[in-house]
């Protein structure tokens, strides 16, 4: 039998190689290392000013006044040194800096021309949490010497980030407002395709039709502070707990809803920490307490929980077997009983069979049939 890899189309092979090479480039071009190396040719004071102003030593950015006091110069002189040094980095970049900027600008074009800080750090594969602040600060320096981009407007409805020079900035606020209205009116999360189709019927779309595309929509959604992506990939208002859950119990609910099947509370805790990495890690015992105290969840096995809305029934297996026979209103076979119980609880088949041996509750009638004892 031929290896399936040998049957790949040439275009697929080339694309696969290109994706692999891009991923390697992303992993190799650490923004912090690139930024530090880019300053190797600077004078000591120039280097110190940039390191302090961008927080490349301990993650904390130093004010103009504090830097001025350190070097016994005025704030204005610090500003001049900073500006002149950035110009030096632009005019004489290192090879890695050029490569990193090229990689970023290529990605920026692919995602609609706008990108948040979080989106860029995610794309460039963020390091451990204790290095995240240094990497973000280094990225800001890299983007400040990237002449192909400008900072996003400082508006409450936008995340901090950048846009390609020449991006139609005038459409950002009105289009995001129109999208927020679409979601508010629908009162549910929507896919990007649904949002685009709904936007086509908005008056705002007619105004900016020549400047819009589905790719630009993708970019605009990613920089909004009022619209966010839910765990299932759909978009909704950031104020909705089903989109951006603030309480642990809401995160538990979303993890179960997206998985579509019962999970052990330790697995739920791990899933929460993967899905919501920002902030303090959630402990499994905290998750367990939330599961116990919320009626939306039901225990269906040893430490295993499901959503009650799925039809799972609380109580011990004995109670579930009784309920199954009661609802049937007639004797059932062992297989029928097991099937009905397993639809409501995650237990072993033998556990159901063992419970049927309780003669005070169940009576065997006919061939392998059981009914409730009256």
C-alpha positions in Angstrom: 0.0 0.0 0.0 1.4 3.4 -1.0 2.2 6.0 1.7 -0.5 8.6 1.7 2.2 11.3 1.9 3.3 10.2 -1.6 -0.2 11.0 -3.0 -0.1 14.7 -1.9 -0.6 17.3 -4.6 2.6 19.4 -5.3 0.8 22.5 -4.1 -0.1 20.9 -0.8 3.5 19.8 -0.3 4.8 23.3 -1.0 2.2 24.9 1.3 3.0 22.4 4.1 6.7 23.2 3.8 6.1 26.9 3.8 3.9 26.6 7.0 6.5 24.6 8.7 9.2 27.1 7.8 7.1 30.0 9.0 6.5 28.2 12.4 10.2 27.6 12.8 10.9 31.3 12.0 8.3 32.4 14.6 9.9 30.1 17.2 13.5 31.3 16.4 12.8 35.1 16.3 12.2 35.8 20.0 11.3 39.6 20.1 13.2 40.2 23.3 16.4 38.6 22.0 16.0 40.4 18.6 15.5 43.8 20.3 18.5 43.4 22.7 20.8 42.3 19.8 19.6 45.2 17.7 21.0 47.6 20.3 24.5 46.1 20.2 25.9 48.9 18.0 24.4 51.7 20.1 26.3 54.0 22.5 26.0 53.0 26.1 23.7 56.0 27.0 21.5 55.4 24.0 21.2 51.7 24.9 20.4 52.6 28.6 17.7 55.1 27.6 15.9 52.6 25.3 16.2 49.8 27.9 14.7 52.0 30.6 12.0 53.7 28.5 10.8 50.4 27.1 11.1 48.3 30.3 13.5 45.8 28.9 15.4 45.2 32.2 12.7 44.2 34.7 9.5 44.7 32.7 8.8 48.2 34.2 8.9 51.2 31.9 10.8 54.2 33.4 9.4 57.8 33.0 11.2 60.5 31.1 11.8 62.3 34.4 13.2 59.3 36.2 15.6 58.5 33.3 16.6 62.2 33.3 17.5 62.1 36.9 19.5 58.9 36.4 21.7 60.6 33.8 21.4 64.1 35.2 19.8 65.5 32.0 16.5 67.1 31.2 13.3 65.3 30.2 13.5 66.9 26.8 17.1 65.7 26.3 15.9 62.1 27.2 13.1 62.5 24.6 15.7 63.6 22.0 18.0 60.7 22.7 15.1 58.2 22.5 13.9 59.6 19.2 17.3 59.7 17.6 18.1 56.2 18.8 14.9 54.8 17.3 15.9 56.5 14.0 19.3 54.7 14.2 17.6 51.3 14.7 15.4 52.1 11.7 18.2 53.1 9.5 20.7 50.3 10.5 18.6 47.3 11.6 20.1 43.9 12.3 19.3 41.0 10.0 17.0 39.4 12.6 15.2 42.6 13.2 14.5 42.9 9.5 13.3 39.3 9.3 11.0 39.7 12.4 9.4 42.9 11.0 8.9 41.2 7.6 7.3 38.2 9.4 5.0 40.5 11.4 4.0 42.6 8.4 3.1 39.5 6.4 0.9 38.2 9.2 -0.7 41.6 9.6 -1.8 41.5 5.9 -3.2 38.0 6.4 -5.4 39.1 9.4 -7.0 42.1 7.9 -4.4 44.8 8.5 -5.0 45.3 12.2 -3.7 43.4 15.2 -3.7 43.7 19.0 -0.7 43.3 21.3 -2.3 40.1 22.6 -2.9 38.8 19.1 0.7 39.4 18.0 2.3 37.8 21.2 0.0 34.8 20.6 1.1 34.5 17.0 4.8 34.8 17.9 4.4 32.0 20.5 4.6 33.7 23.9 7.2 32.4 26.4 6.5 31.5 30.0 4.4 33.9 32.0 7.4 35.4 33.9 8.9 36.5 30.5 5.6 37.7 28.9 6.0 41.3 30.1 9.5 41.6 28.8 8.5 40.1 25.4 5.5 42.5 25.1 7.8 45.5 25.9 10.3 44.2 23.3 7.5 43.9 20.8 6.5 47.5 21.3 10.1 48.6 20.5 10.1 46.4 17.4 6.8 47.9 16.2 8.1 51.4 17.0 10.9 50.9 14.5 8.5 49.2 12.0 7.7 52.0 9.5 5.0 49.9 7.8 2.6 50.2 10.8 1.1 52.8 13.1 -0.4 52.4 16.6 -4.2 51.9 16.8 -6.2 54.9 18.0 -6.3 55.2 21.8 -10.0 54.5 22.2 -11.8 52.6 25.0 -13.5 50.3 22.4 -10.1 49.2 21.0 -7.4 47.0 22.4 -3.8 48.3 22.3 -2.2 47.3 19.0 -1.2 48.4 15.5 -2.6 48.8 11.9 -0.9 48.9 8.6 0.0 52.3 7.4 -2.8 53.4 5.1 -5.5 51.2 6.8 -8.9 52.9 6.5 -9.0 54.1 10.1 -12.3 56.0 9.6 -14.3 52.8 9.4 -13.0 51.1 12.6 -15.4 52.7 15.2 -18.6 52.8 13.0 -18.2 49.2 11.8 -17.5 47.9 15.3 -20.5 49.8 16.6 -22.7 48.2 13.8 -21.4 44.7 14.7 -22.1 45.3 18.4 -25.7 46.3 17.4 -26.1 43.1 15.3 -25.1 41.0 18.3 -27.3 42.9 20.7 -30.3 42.6 18.4 -29.6 38.9 17.8 -29.0 38.3 21.5 -26.8 35.3 20.7 -23.2 34.5 19.6 -22.6 34.3 15.9 -20.0 33.0 13.5 -17.8 35.4 11.5 -19.8 34.4 8.4 -23.1 35.2 10.1 -21.7 38.5 11.3 -20.5 39.4 7.8 -23.9 38.5 6.2 -25.7 40.5 8.9 -23.4 43.5 8.3 -24.3 43.5 4.6 -27.8 44.6 5.6 -26.6 47.5 7.8 -26.7 51.1 6.6 -23.1 51.5 7.9 -21.9 48.9 5.4 -23.2 50.9 2.5 -21.1 53.8 3.6 -17.8 51.8 3.8 -18.6 49.0 1.3 -15.6 49.8 -1.0 -13.2 49.5 1.9 -14.6 46.4 3.6 -13.9 42.7 3.2 -14.4 39.5 5.3 -10.7 39.6 6.1 -10.9 43.2 7.4 -13.9 42.1 9.5 -11.7 39.4 11.0 -9.1 41.9 12.0 -11.7 44.4 13.4 -13.2 41.7 15.6 -9.8 40.8 17.0 -9.0 44.4 18.2 -12.4 45.1 19.8 -12.8 45.4 23.6 -16.6 45.2 23.3 -16.8 42.1 21.2 -14.9 38.8 22.0 -14.6 35.3 20.8 -16.3 32.6 22.9 -14.8 29.2 23.7 -16.6 27.6 20.8 -15.1 30.1 18.3 -18.3 32.2 17.8 -18.4 35.9 18.6 -20.5 37.8 21.1 -20.5 40.8 23.4 -17.6 40.8 25.9 -20.1 41.7 28.6 -21.9 38.3 28.2 -20.7 35.7 30.7 -21.1 33.0 28.1 -18.5 34.8 26.0 -16.1 36.2 28.6 -16.9 34.4 31.8 -15.7 36.2 34.9 -16.8 33.7 37.5 -15.2 30.2 37.8 -18.6 28.5 37.6 -19.3 30.2 34.3 -16.0 29.0 33.0 -16.8 25.5 34.2 -20.2 25.7 32.3 -18.5 26.8 29.1 -15.8 24.1 29.2 -18.5 21.4 29.6 -20.8 22.9 27.0 -18.0 23.1 24.4 -16.7 19.6 25.2 -20.3 18.2 24.9 -19.6 15.3 27.3 -19.1 14.7 31.0 -15.7 15.4 32.5 -13.8 14.7 35.7 -13.4 17.9 37.9 -9.6 17.7 37.6 -9.9 17.6 33.8 -12.2 20.6 33.9 -9.7 22.6 36.0 -6.9 21.8 33.5 -9.2 22.8 30.6 -10.0 26.1 32.3 -6.3 26.9 32.8 -5.6 26.1 29.1 -8.5 28.2 27.9 -8.1 31.1 30.2 -4.3 31.3 30.9 -4.4 34.9 32.2 -4.4 35.3 36.0 -4.0 32.9 38.8 -4.4 29.2 37.9 -7.6 27.6 39.0 -7.3 24.8 41.5 -9.2 21.5 41.0 -10.7 21.7 44.5 -12.1 25.1 43.7 -13.7 23.7 40.5 -15.1 20.8 42.6 -16.7 23.2 45.1 -18.3 25.2 42.2 -19.7 22.0 40.6 -21.2 20.9 43.9 -22.9 24.3 44.6 -24.4 25.0 41.2 -27.6 23.3 40.1 -26.6 23.4 36.4 -24.2 20.6 37.0 -24.9 17.0 38.0 -22.6 14.3 39.4 -22.7 11.3 37.0 -19.8 9.2 38.2 -16.9 9.3 40.6 -15.8 12.9 40.3 -17.4 13.1 36.9 -19.9 15.9 36.2 -22.2 16.8 33.3 -24.7 19.5 32.5 -28.1 18.9 33.8 -29.6 20.2 30.6 -28.2 17.2 28.8 -30.7 15.0 30.6 -28.4 13.5 33.1 -30.1 12.8 36.4 -28.8 13.4 39.9 -28.8 10.8 42.7 -27.3 7.4 43.2 -27.5 4.7 40.5 -30.3 3.0 42.5 -32.5 6.1 42.2 -31.8 6.4 38.5 -32.8 2.8 37.8 -36.0 3.4 39.8 -36.8 6.5 37.8 -36.1 4.7 34.5 -38.6 1.9 35.4 -41.1 4.4 36.7 -41.1 6.4 33.5 -41.4 3.3 31.4 -44.5 2.1 33.2 -43.8 -1.5 32.3 -41.1 -4.2 32.8 -37.9 -3.6 30.9 -35.0 -5.9 29.9 -31.6 -5.6 31.5 -30.2 -4.2 28.3 -33.0 -1.5 28.0 -32.4 -0.5 31.7 -28.6 -0.3 31.2 -29.0 1.8 28.1 -31.4 4.2 29.8 -29.2 4.6 32.9 -26.1 5.1 30.8 -27.8 7.9 29.0 -28.3 9.7 32.4 -25.2 8.6 34.3 -21.6 7.6 33.6 -21.3 4.3 35.4 -20.2 0.8 34.5 -22.7 -1.7 33.2 -22.0 -4.1 36.0 -23.0 -1.3 38.5 -26.4 -1.1 37.0 -26.8 -4.9 37.0 -25.7 -5.0 40.7 -28.4 -2.5 41.6 -31.1 -4.6 40.0 -30.3 -7.3 42.5 -31.9 -5.2 45.2 -35.0 -7.3 45.8 -36.7 -4.7 48.0 -36.8 -2.3 45.0 -36.9 -4.5 41.9 -38.6 -7.7 40.9 -37.6 -10.0 38.1 -40.6 -11.0 35.9 -40.5 -13.2 32.9 -37.3 -13.8 31.0 -34.7 -11.1 32.0 -37.3 -8.4 32.6 -37.5 -6.2 35.7 -40.2 -4.0 37.2 -40.5 -1.9 40.4 -41.7 -3.6 43.6 -45.1 -1.9 44.3 
